[in-house]
Amino acid sequence: MSSTPSFTPAPWPRKLRSQHWYGGNSRDTIYHRGWMKNQGYPHDLFDGRPVIGILNTWSDLTPCNGHLRELAEKVKAGVWEAGGFPVEVPVFSASENTFRPTAMMFRNLAALAIEETIRGQPIDGAVLLVGCDKTTPSLLMAAASTDIPSIVVTGGPMLNGWFRGERIGSGTHLWKFSEAVKAGEMTQAEFLEAEASMSRSSGTCNTMGTASTMASMAEALGMALSGNAAIPAVDSRRRTMAQLSGRRIVQMVKDDLKPSDILTKQAFENAIRTNGAIGGSTNAVIHLLALAGRVGVDVTLADWDRLGRDVKTIVNLMPSGKYLMEEFFHAGGLPVVIKRLGEAGQLHKDALTVSGATIWDEVKEVVNWNEEVILPADRPLTDQGGIAVLRGNLAPNGAVLKPSAASPHLMVHRGRAVVFEDIDDYKARIEDEALDIDETCVMVLKNCGPRGYPGMAEVGNMGLPPKVLRKGITDMVRVSDARMSGTAYGTVVLHTSPEAAAGGPLAVVRDGDMIALDVPNRRLHLDISDAELAARLAEWRPLPDQPASGYAWLHQQHVMGADTGADLDFLRGCRGNPVGKDSH
């Protein structure tokens, strides 16, 4: 049996923070109300009811979120129905599709901008309207740092892609078909034909990529209503979820149910285990570490390894499995997975959610409608589905690998390093037939971490050399300080910390060095002596090209390592939502 949540609602009615702008008849409050009334708002809307900010990451340049204006209208309807006052606020949208050098560089900038948007305006509660990869963590981080009542509404995944009778997973098949072209197994014309089949509707990636993973993380953390994560973007139930969330946030403000009440250590442990069960993206590691830092909860890489080791991957979705998000939703979605964790004794059942109920009370009656998509515990996709955290002299602060997307025969491997100093070096040489490389080698990519790229781009799943692909080889061990797309697959070691650009051991790996990977024993080792490693590190010098100004400079100076979430050091912690001095 689940226990009752420990949360005690605040008394209602009471004065909300928005009344510092709108309450009373002073010159300043009349100023604030008067300008708002030019939109046709009646006077009684400023009577002290909750003002709900709908923080909308819609943008034409964020195609995953292109339908969020429609969802915002449904959220507004729910807020009106519950007696609140909805205000839609466009916020920084870090698009995975368009931002260069990488959207990850701007996750923290978005979180900073949105934090100040919340704090500086008459907002009592927030609906976080998100979808594309970085929009979910950036808005969650901002909400955590301001600690106003907040609820996540994701845009949902796009419909299945189909190409010549085959399911097409967004991202996953992009990598697959690209390699097939290089191997001579697919023509460029066929690749272009497949392009039109990949994105059939509005929404985020239809695989268990980072967007769907982070939607699942929001739900597993308790920050979204149960069932939110998997509803397809174009399904009418997605709009219903938006409207229900609009209703719920009004009551959350009245109760003063805040992120700090929900984002406990138990909630993070539930999310980490859920990530293992769904075969979620390695990007969840870095985003949850950063989010935990905002609420002051002690979550480390060690927690990811400890909690994931015994979790079975039971969701049969690409890139690890066969199906896509549409089938996952019809099978019952994330509530079924969370219920399975509870039945296995791997869930903190009394963790509080935005609904006001415990996470177990939300899922205990759900049914799995398709055991080919959400597998039974006795025939999982992978017995150990959690993120493997590797350590050794090559990664003193840790590196990560996703076992459910890796090749079993490469989980213990020793091979000769073929080193690429940066992504440009890799691109210049990878298709050279004279490159001294075969399938037994370990591909090493440097200077692609938080400082090095800059921003830590999704380039860790380096494509294999064409001459290896032509042998029918589809996977090799790859090691970098980069990230990889949640839609990608392979025996790929990522987030190696400290990164090369910070003088980590990865920076001094040389062609011909032997590297040993031992995933069962969580070891990543550069086979040189301690004395040789120390001598190489002593000779290392930082990259000469450093940004001199602007956000790139700020990021370079203050970004932390991947092992702690790659947040900016001065943004960690909760700064609350104090009302500032009046503007006039």
N, C-alpha and C positions, 0 to 999 in steps of 0.2 A: 504494500500500500504506500502511496505517496503521502508525504506530510504536507501540512498546510503552509503556504508561503509565509515567511516572517514579516513581510512588508505590511506596514500600517498606513492606510491612506491618510492624507492630510485633511484637516477640516475644510469644509466648503460651505458658504462662500468665504473668500478672503481676497485681499488686494494682490493682483498679479503685476508682474514687472511692466507689462504694457501700459498700465495705468500711470506710470511715471511720464508717459508721453500724452495719454489721452484723457486722464481723469482730472476733473475739476474745471475751473473757469479762469485760470490765470492766463496771462498773455501768451505764455509758452505753450500751454496745452491747447488753447484756441488756435494757435499757429499750426500745431501738428494736425489737429482734427480738421481744420479748415482746408488745408491742402488736400487731405485725403478725400474730402467731400466733393472735390471737383470730378471724382469718378462716379458720383451719384450715390454714395453710401448714405443711408438715413442716419440721423443723429443717435438713435438708440443702439446702433451697433457698437458704440464706444462706451457702453455702460458698465464695462468690467468683465465681459465675457472673454473666454480665452481667444487670443489672437494666434492663429496657427500659420506659421510660415511653411509653405510648400516649396521646398528647396529643389528646384528642377534643373537637372543636368541635360535637358534637351539641347541639341545643337544639330544643324545641318551637317556639320563636320564630325559629329559623333553618330554615325548611322545606326549603331546598336540602340541608341536612345531616341531615334527619330520620331517615335510614336508617343513620347512621354507627355506632350502637351494634351493629347486626348486623355491620357490617364489622369493628368492634373485636374481636368474638369470633373472627373469622377471622384477624386479626393475632395474637391471643393464641395460637391454635392453631399458627401458624407459629413463634412465639417458643418455645413449649414444645418443639416438634419439634426445634429447633436447639439446645436445651440452655440457653435463657435463662429469665429470671424476668420475666413480663409484669405490669405494673401499669397499669391504666387510670386516667387523670387527666383529669377534666373541666376545660377551660380556657375563657377568655374567648372568646365567639363573637360577632363583630361582624356581625350580620345585615344584609344589604343590604335585605331586605324590610321590616324593622320599625324600625330605629334612626333616630331623628331627633336633630338636624337632618340627619345623614347618617352612614352607617357609616364613611366616610372619616375623620371626626373621631376615631373610636375605634380605627382601625388601629394607631396608635402606642401607645395605652393598652394594647391587647391584647398587642402585642409586648413592652411593658415588663412586664406582669403575667406573661406566659408565660416571659420570660427569667428572672425571679426564681423562678418555679415550678421551672424546670429547675435553676437554680444552687443553690437552697436545699434540694433534696431528693435522696435517694439514687438518682439516675438516671444510668446509664452511657451510654445511647443513647436516641434518641427516634424514634418513628414519628409523623409529622405528619399527622393524620387531618383532612383539610380538604375544602372544596368551595366554599361561597359566597364571593363575590368577595374580601372582605378577609381571610378566614380563611387563605387560602394565603399572601399576602405577610406577614401578621402573624406566622405561625408560622415562616416562612422567616427573617424578620428576627430573631426570638428565637433560633432555632437558630444563625444566623450570629454573633450577639453572644455566645453562650456557647461555640460551637465544640465541641459534643459530637457524636459520630457521629449522623447524622439521615437519615431517608428519608421522602419524601413519598408518601402514599397519598391520592388524591382520590376523592371519592364518585361521580364520573361524571355525565354529563348525563342528563336525563330523555328519555323516548321522544318521537318526533315528535308534534306537535299536528296535528290535522286539523279543518277546518271547511268543510262543504259542498264536499268534494272538493279543498280547497286545503291545502297544508302550512302549518301555523301555527308560526311561530318565536316562542318566548317572548321577550317584550320587543319584538322587532322589529315584530310585528303589533299589539302594544299601542299603539305610537306610530302605526303606519299606520292602524289602525281609529279611533283617537281623532281623527286628522285628518280621516278620512272622515266621521265624525259631524258635525264642525264644518262640513265642506263640504256637508253635506246629502246625501251619497252613501250613508250607512248610518244606519239607525235605532238609537236607544238600545236597543231590544229586541233587535235583531240583535247589538249589541255585547255585551250581557249573555249572549246565547246563545253567542257566541264565547268568552266568558270561561271557560266550562266545558270548552272544547276545548283550552285553552292548556297545561294542566299535567296530563298523563295519568298520570304516574308519579312516584316519588321521583326526586330528582336535581336538578342545577343546570340553568341555561338550556340549551336544546338548539341554540341558535345559537352562532356564534363570538363570544359575548359575553365579558365579563371573566372569568367563572368558567372557561369552556373555554380562554380565552386563557392564564390563569395556570396552569391544569393543563398546557397545552402548554409554557409557559415553564419550569415545574419540570422537565419531561422534557427539554427542549432544554438546560437548564443542567446536566443530568446528575444532578439531585437526586431523580429518580424512576426506577423501572425502565422500560425501553423498552416502549412500548405502553400505558402507564398512562393517558394523557390522555383518550383517546376512548371507552373501554369504557362503554357505557350503565350507568346506576346499577343497573338491575334484571337485567342480564345476569349469568349465573352466573360468567362470566370475570372480572367485577369482584371477586367474592369470592375467586376463585383468586388474583388479583393481590394482594389484601390478605394472604392467607396466605403467598404467596411473599415479600412484602416483610417480613413478620414473621420468616421464616427468615433473610432477608438481613441485617437489622439486627444480629442476633447476631454474625454473622461480621464485620460492619463494626466493631463494638466490639472484637472480638478483634484486628482488624487496625489499629485506631485510624484508620480512614478518616473524616476530618472534613470539614465544610463548607468549611473553608479550603483543603483539598486539591482540592476540586472547583470551587468558585466563583472561578475565575481570570478574567483579562481575556478569554482565549480562549472560556471558557464563556459569558460575557456577550455576546460578539460573535456566537457561534452562536445565542443566544436572540434577539438583535435581528434577525438575518436571518430566523430562523424566524418571528418575528412578522410580518414583511413578507410571507413566503410564504403564511401562513395568513390574511392579512387581519385580523390580531389587533386587539384593543381598544387605543385610545389610553391606557387606564388602565395598560397594561403599562409605558409609559414611566415613569410616576411611581413604580410599585412597584419596577421594576428599578433605577432611580436610588437609591431608598432602600436597597434590599438591597445594592447595591454599596458604599454608604456604610458599611454595617455591617461589611463584610469588608475595607474599605480599598482597594478596587479603583477605579481612576480611570475612571469611566464618566460621560460628559456627554451633553447634548443633541446636541452636534456629532457624537458617535459614532452616535447614532440616525439622524441625517441622512446621514452618510457611508456607513454600512453598509446603509441601506435603499434608497438611490437606484436601485441596479441589481438589486434583488431583484424578481422577478415574483411576483405573487399567483397561486398555482395551485390554491388550495382554493376551490371554488365553493360557499361556504356563506353563508347569511344572517348579517349584514345586507348584505354586499357582493354575494353571489351568490344561488343558487337553493335549495341543499339544506340539510340539518341534520346534527347531530352523529351521529345514528344511521347515516346513509349514509356519513359520513366514516369511522366505525369499520369498517364493512363493506368499504370500499374499501382499507383497510390502515392508516388512521390516521396519526398523526404520524411514525412511522418512515419511511413512504414519502416524506413531505415532506423529512425530514432527509437521506434518501438522495439526493433530487433536488438538494439544496443541495450535497452532496458531489460529485455528478457535474458540477455547474456550477462547481466550484472556489470555492464560497462557504461552506465549512465547515472549521473546525479539526478535522480528523479524529482527532487524537490526544488530544482533550479527554477527561479521565477522568470516569467516571460512578459512581454508587453500586454498580453491579454489579461494579466492579473492572476492567471492560473499557473500551476506548475507545468513544466514541460511534459511530464508523464501524464498528467490529466488531459493534456491536449492530444496525446497520441495513443492512449491505451486501448481504444476501441477500433483503431483503423485496421483495414484489411489489405493484404497483398493480392492484387488481382492478376498478376502475371509473374510466376516464379522463374521464367526465363530471363526476365529483365531485372527483377530484384530477387536474387538467388537465395535458396535456403541455406542455412548456416552449415549444413553438412556437405554442400558442394559449392563453396565460394569460388570466386574468380581467382583470388589469391589468399593464402592462409595468413600471411602477414602483410596487410595492406597499408600500414602507416608509413609515414615518411621515415626513411633511414637517415640517421645523423652520423656522419663519418668523421673520425678524428685521426690525427697522426701528424707526423712532422710536415706534411704538405698542407694540412688544414688544422692548425693548433686551436682555432676558435670554432671549428666545425665546417662541414659541407653537407649538402643534402642530396638524396637520390630517391626517386619514386619507384619502389620495387614493382608495383603493379603494371608499370609501363616499360619495364626493363626486360632484357633477355636473360632467362635463367642460366644459360651456359656462360654468361659473362659476369655473373655476380661475384665470382672469385677469378681474378685474372691478373696476370703480370705481363707488361708489355713495354716496348720501347717508345719513348716519348717522341712525338713529332710536334714541334712547337710553333705556334703562330703568335707573334708578339702583340698583335691587335687584330681587330676585325678586317682592317684593310689588308694586312699581310695575309690573312686567311683567304680573302676573296681573290687576291692577286695570284695565289699559288695553288689553290685546291684543285683546279682542273688541269694543272700541268702534268702531262703524262710522265715527266721526268721526276716528279716528286717521289722521294724515297719513303714509301708508305705501303703497308699492306694491312689486312684485316686484324693481324695480331697486335698492331701498334696501338698506342694510347694517344689520341688527339688532345692537345693542350692549347687552350686559348687564354691569353692574358689580357689585362687592362680593359676589362669589360664590366667591372664592378660599379658600385655606387659613385666612386670618384672617377674611375678610369674611363668610362665610356664617353661622357659622364652619364650617370643616371641608372646604370645597370640594365642594359637592354636584353631583349629575349633572343639572344644569339647563341646560347649555350648548346642547343641541339644542332650543332654544325652538320651541314650536309656532308655525306661521305664523298670521297674522291670518285670520279666516274670509273676509273679503272678497277676500283674495288666493287662498285655497284654492278659492273658488267659480269662479275663472277657470281652474281646472285646473292651477295652479302648485303644485308639490310641494316646491320647494327654493328657498331664498334664502341668501345669505351671512350667517352669524351669527358674531359675535365676542364672546368673554367670557373671564373668568379662571376659569371653572368647568370641570368635567369633563362628560363625557356617558357614558351607559351604553354598554358595548361592544356592546349589541344595537341601538344607534341608528345613524342614517345621515344624510347630508346634508353640504353644504359648510359645515362648522362649524369655526371656529378656536377652539381651547381652550387652557387653561393659560397665558393671556397673562401674562407676567412682566416686571417686578414687578406684582403684583396691585393692583387699585384701592385696597383697604383699607390697603395699604402705601405708598400715594402713587405708584404707577406711572402712566405716561401714560394708561392706560385711564381713570383716575379723572377726567380733565379733558376727555374727549371730550364734545362738545355736539351737540344736534340740529342737523342741517344741515351739519355738517362732512363733507368728502368723505374717504372711506377707499379706499385702493387695495390690492387683493389680487393678488399675482402669485406663484402657487404654483411655476411652473417656475423662477423666479428667487429663490424663497424669501423674498419681500418682503411686509411688512405695514406700510403707511405711512399716517399721518394727515396729510392735505394742509393743514398750516398751517406757518407759518415757525418756525424754531428759536426766535426771540425770543418769538413768541406762545406757543409751548409752554412755554418757561421761565417766562413771566409767569403762565400759568395754574397751573403746578406750584407757584410761589411762594405763590399764594393758597390752595392746597389745605389743608384741615384734616381730621384723622382723624374717623371716625364718632363721634358723641357717646356712643352706647350701647356700653359695653365691659363684659365680665364682671368681677365684683368678687371672685369666689372660686371654689373648686372646680376640677374638671378643665378647665372651659371657660376659666378664667383661666390655668391652667398652659399649656394649648394655645395660647392667644392670645399669651402671652409668649415662647414658645419654638419655635413651629412655623416651619420654614424655607420657602423659596419652592418653588413647583411645579417650577422648573427644576433643583432639586437633590433632588427626591423628597418634599418636604413632611414630612420626618421632624422629630422634636423635636431641637433642636441638641445637647442633652446625651446623646442616645442613639446618636449616630453612633459607629462604631468597635466593635471586639470587646473585651469585658471578660472573656472566658474563663469558666472554670468552677471557680475555686478553692473548696475546701471551707471553709465558715465555721466559727467557733467552735461548740462543742457548746452545746446549748440548756439543759443542766442542769449 
